[in-house]
């Protein structure tokens, strides 16, 4: 008789529980820098790092601790394979758009690896093959088409009909030489490289007021940061109402869940499936044991029971991988643009010197680097070959709302 696995009473992210502790001060005095970044996650600190490397002074404000927000709820995969997407993207928005998406995310993978080596960041970086797979025969031709389109775009793609998984699959698309890492520890390494020489990282420093102008100003407690530019690299603002409405018409939130349990047999590779549940699989080394992170059960926030979704993931872990105990459970909320491309650029169409990056469709570990490059070039007045495709002020997300609604219902 198979017994139901007991889930932890409280939600804890494996990544947050194992992050190397950081210690940055609360901002207490007025300062002046070239660019102030609100949000000390992977996106904000990537932008800060690239701007400092380009000669700017920066200040990063994090309301909690470095890497403790969305970055701490990630799956840990760094890949240009964002589900089953390139054939559909090429057909819907054109090959040029698909090519830029592919090239930018593949370049991001290499740039992250370079920075880790250059800054000597201890973050468990490991090269792995990534797979999107299906157990349904009806999807085989769709997977073959995806592999062909991705390969034509220059991606390291191939079609597979067998995988090293403890159950049979019908088809898979493999992307070779992708990677996984401890994203919060990587973010901590970026923070260490940013802090100093006229640039700053502050923790427990919430932005309480933002003024976009010449100059810009951000208030935090009793301190004011004066800057030429502002990057908002955190969740959608709750106020003012007009700002929240401007975000809501181009993107929407989605919650997903992750459980982690001990694997008894070694496992290689990274996996995700568009089949029901949209399960994501990632083995990680934790000391002398290996854990399997299983994510999925996505939904719009406020719909459904979190406890039931955690139980479904635990049951899947037990049934397919023989996992006998669950060590961690947590959930994460991400934003998706209605046309399924990230929003990178001006915060609002009327912004003067305020920028943002959002709508990463749950693939922020690679896309944060794409965003960092675009934001750096916009701020420095340089041309960027990817900026137009990801332009945050484009109209297509609004016109794509019906497409997103139909796709969500079908999923």
N, C-alpha and C positions, 0 to 999 in steps of 0.2 A: 504494500500500500504506500502510495506517495503522499507525504505530508506537505501541507502548504508551508512555504518558507515564511519565517518570521521576519518582518521588515523592521529596521531601526525605528525607534519612537520619534526621533527628531531628524530633520533634514540637515545633512552635512555634505558639502561637496568634497570629494577626494582631493581636488586641486587646492581648495582653500585650507584643508586640514594639513596639507603637506608643503605649503609655501614657506620658503625661507622668510623669516620675519624681517620687516623693514622698519626703519625709524627715521621719519622726516618730521620737521617741526610744523607747528601750526603757524600760519602767517600772522604776524602781530604788528608789522610796520609797513608803511607805504613803500612801494617799489615801482620802478619803471623798467620795462623791457620792450623788445620789439614785438613779441607775440605772447599772449597769455592763452593757455589751453585749459579748458574746464573739463576735467575727467582724467583720472590717472589709470585708465585701462590700456589695453594694447593699442587702440587707435590713437588716443591722445598722446601717449608716450612715443609711439612711432613717429608721429608728426613732429613732436618736440625734438626727438633725436635727429631727424633729417634736417630740420631747420637749424639746429645748433651746428650740425656738421657743415651747413652752408654759410655759417658766419653770424647767424642771428643770436640774440639773447632771448631766452624763453622762460616762462614761469608756468608750472603745472599745478593746478589746484585739484585736489582729490578730497571729497567730503568724508570718506572713510579711510581705508588704507590702500596702497598700491595693489592693483590686480584683484581687488576684492569684489568687484561688481560683475558685469556680464562676462568679463574675461575669466573669472573664477568659476563660471558655470559651463564652460565649454566642453566639447568632446575631445579636444586635443589634437585634431587632425589638421595638418597643413597641406593642402592639396588644391590643384586647379580643377579637380573633378567634383563639381558641386551637384551631386545627384545625377540624374539622367536628364541632361539639359541642352546639349549642344545642337542636336538635330532640330529640336523644337525651336531653339533660339534662332538658329540660322534661317529656318523657314519663316518664322514670325517677324523677325526684325532685320533679317538680311545677313549675308555671310560676313560683311565687313564688321558689323557689330559683334557677331560671334567670334571673329578673329581677334578683335581687340580685347574682348573678355578673356579669351584663352591666353593670349600673349601676356596680358597684364598680370594675370594670376600665376602663370608659370614663371614669369620674371620675379614675382614677389617671393615665391618659394626659394629661388636661388639667392635673392637679396637677404632674406632672413637668415639663411645658412651662413652667408658671408659676414653678417653683423655678429652672429653668435661666435664665430671664429675670431673676428677682429677684437671684440670686447671680452672674449673669454667668459661667456655667460654659461653657467652651469644650469641647464634646463632639460636634461634628458633627451636631447635632440637625437632622433634615430630615423634613418631612411627606411621606408616601408612601401610596398605596393598597395595601392588602393583599389577597391572593387565596388562597383554597383552591381547587384545581382537580383535575380528573380527566380521564384519557384513555380512560376506560372507559364505554361507552354504558349499561351496566347501572346506573350510578350517577346518571344524569340526574335521575330523580324524587327521589332522596334529596337532591340538591343543591338542587332547587327547593323542597323542604320546608324545608331549612335556611335558605334565604334568606327565606322567608316568616316562619318562627318568629323569626329574628333581627330582622327588620324590625318585627314585632309587639312585640318586647321593647324597641323604641326604639333599636336599633342602626343605624348607617349602612350597611345591607346591601342588596345587589341581586344578582339572578341574571344571569350572563353566559354567553354561549356562544362568545365569542372573546376571546383575550388577546394582548398584544404579546410573544409568545414564539416562538422559531424552530421550533415544532412545533405540531401541531393538538391541541386539547383538545375534550372533549365537553361539559363544564359547569364552571362556576366560581361561587363566591360571593365577591363583592367587599365589603370594608369600606373605605369612603372615609375619607380624612384620618386615617390612622394615622401611625406615625412609626418612624424608625430613628435610632440614635445610637451613640456610642462609650461603652459602659457603664462601663468602668474609669475613663475620664476624667471622666465624670459623678460616679462614686463618689468620685474624688479631690476634685472640687469640693465635694461634701457634707462630706468630711472637713475641708476648709479652713474651712467655715462652722461646723462643730461645735467645732473646737479653739480653746480660749481662753475667757476670762471665767469661769473655774471649771470648765470642761469640758476633756476631754483625749482625744487620739488617740494610741495607742501602737502601734508596729510591732515585729516580732520579739519579741513578748511573748505567749508561750503560756500559756493558763490551765491550771494544773496541779492545782488543787483548787477545788471549788465547794461552798459551804454555803448551803442555803436555810433562812432563818430570820428572826428579828427582832433584830438586823439580818442581812442576807445578807453573805457574804464570798466573794471570789474571790482565789485565790493565783496569783501569776505570778513565778517565780524567788524572790527573797527579799522581794518586796513583797506587800502585802495591800491589796485594795480593799474597803472597807466601804460597803455601799449598802442602800437600802430594797428594791430590786428587781434581778433579774438577767434579761437576755434572752440566750438562747442562739441565735445566728443563724449557725450553722455546721453541719457535717455531723454525722450520727448519732454519738453517743459510743460508743467501744469498751468503756468500762467505766463503772460497774459492770455486770455481766452483766444484772441485773434491769432496768436502764435501757435497755440495748440491746434486750432482749426486748420491752419496752413499745413501743419504736419499731417493731420488726419486725412486730408484729401489726397495725399500722395503715398502713404504707407499705413500699414496696420500691424498690430502686435500678434504674436503667436507664442504660446507656452508649450514647452516640451519637457520630458522627464528623463532622468537617468538613474539607474541602479548599478551598483558595482559589487561583485562577489569574487571569491577566490577560485581560480582555475586549477584543476588538478593535472591537466595535460598542457604542455607548451602550445602556444598558438602564435602564428605569424600573420601579418597582413592587417588591413583596415577595411571595413565593410559597411555598406549601407544598402537598403532595398527600398524601392518605391511600392512594394507590396503593402497590404494592409498593416497598419501600425508604423510603417516607415522606420523599421528598426535599424539602428546604427550600432556597430560592434567595434570596440577598440580594446585590445589587450595592452596593459601597462605593467611595468615591473615596479613592484613595491617592496623594497628590501630584498629578501630571499624568496619572495612569492610573486606570482603573477595574478593580477586582477583583470577581470573582464568588465568593461564599461558597456552597458547596453542602454541605448537611448531611443526615444520615440514617443508615440502616443500624443502627438501634437494636437493642439486645438486653440481656438480663440479664447483668451482669458475670460474666466467667469462661466465657461460652459463645461459641464461634466464634473466628475468626482476625482480629485487628485489621488485619493487612496486607492480607488479602483484601477487607475492607470499605473500606479506603482506596482500593484499586485500583478497586473498583466505582464509587466516587464520581468518581475521576479519569477512568474510561472514560466515564461519563455526561457529565462536563464536556467531554470531547473530542468525543464523538458528537453532542451536542445544541447545544453553544455554540462549537465550534471552538477551544476552549482548547488551546494548544500546550505550555504548561508549568504546573506546579503549584509555587507559591511557599511555601505553608504547608499543614501538616496537623496536626490535633490532635483529641483526643477529650475528652468531658466526661461526668461522671456526675451525674445528677439523681435526686431522689426523687419518687415518685408515690404518693398515697394510694389505697387500694383502691377508694374510692368516687369518685375522680377530682376531689375538691375539696381545696384546700389545707388544712393543719392549722395554725391560728393561735390561740394562747391559752396556757393553762397548759402547762408542759413535760410534766407527768404529772398524772393525776387527783389525786394526793396533794400536788402542789406548793402551797406557801404564797405565795411571792413570785417564782417563777421561771417565765419565759415562753419561748415559742419560735414559730417560723414555718417551716414546711417543707412538702414534698409539693406543689411548685408545678407539677408536670407539664410541666416545661421552659419555663414561661412566667413566669419570675421577674422579668422587667424591669417588667412592669405590676403583677404580684401583690405585689412587694416593697412598693409604695406602699399597696396594700390592707392588707397586713400591718402596715405602719408606723402607719397610722391606727387600726387595731383595737388594736394593742399600746399605743399612746399612751393611748387611751381607757380600756382596762382598767386601766392603771397609775394614771391620774388619777381613776379611779372615775366615768367618764362613760359615758353610754349610747352605743352604736354600732349603727346599723341593720344592719350586715353581720355582726356578731360571731357571732350564733347559727348562721348557715349554715356558717361556717368554723371553728366551735368545735373545738379540738384534742382535747377529751375526749369527743366524740360517739362513739357506738357503731357508727354505720353503716359506717365503714371495715372493721371486723371482719366484719360480716355481708355485706359486699360482696366478700369474697375470692373466692368462686366466680365472680361476675360478671367480676372482673378477670382471673381465670385463663382463662376461656372467651374473652374478648375478646382477650387476648394471643395465645392459640393461633391464633385466626382471622386475626390480623394478620400 
